[in-house]
Amino acid sequence: MLNLQSGDRVEFSFEDAPTTTICATVGRLLTDQDEGMGFEIEEYIARWIEVTVDEPSAMDPKQVLLFGTDFQYRLNGRRITLRLKDA
């Protein structure tokens, strides 16, 4: 698990398409309660990470990455590999 903070620059790629890297900036780190979820979701999601994807990109610039209790990051249900971007 990465120790992310607002403003961190990250890059990620989908595990099923690792050759494409997407760069983004962390906006906010949210809890289940911040996202309006009930206590049932605590078994699945550990953290919600709002990011802004760099332009140009084929996806909406505002995205929410999920860090699951299985220690995997996901975007739209697809597993991703997430790294801090070199400064």
N, C-alpha and C positions, 0 to 999 in steps of 0.2 A: 504494500500500500504506500502510495506517495503521500508525503506531508504537504499537500497543496494549500496555497493561500490565494486570496483575491489578487489579481494582477500577474500571477505566474503565467509564463508562456509555456505552452505544452504542444506536443505533436502526437498524433495518433494515427493508427492505420487499422483497418478492419482485418481480422485474422483470416478471413476468407479471400482477401484481396490485399496482401501485405505490400505490394509494390507502390501503392498510392498512399502518400503521407499527407495528412491534413494538419495545418497549424492553427492554433487558436489561443485565446487569452481567457483565463479563468475569471469569471465575473463574481459569482457568489457560490458559497458552499452551504447547502441546505440540509436540514434534518427532515425526517418523515413528517413531523408536525408542521414545519414550514411549508411543505408541499401539500398540506391538508389531508394527509393520509392517516388512517387509523393504526392502532397498535399491531394489527395483524401483519402489516407490511414489514415490521421489524425483523421478521424471520427471513426476509428476502433481500431487502435493500438496506445498506449501511449508510450510504451518503449519496446525495444528489449534487451534481456539479454543473452549474450553469456556465457555459462558455460562449464566446463569440468567435466564430470561424473567420479566418482571414479571407479577404477577397483576392482574386476571384475564386469562387467555388460554386459548384452546381447545387449545393444544399443551402437551406435557409441559414443565415449567419448566426442566429440564436439557436443553440442546441442544449440539451440537458443530458449529460453523461451519468450513468448509474454505476455506483460501486456496490456490488452485491456482497452478501454475507459469505458467498463462496470465493471471495477475494478476486473476482473477475470484474473488469470494466465492460460496460455495454452502451451502445448507442442504437436506439430504435430496435432493440432486441438482438442486435448483432454484437458478438464479442469483439472487443478492440484491444490493441496494445497501446498503452498510454505512457508517455515519457515526458519528463521536463525537457524543454528545449534549451540547448546551450545558449548562454548569454552572448 
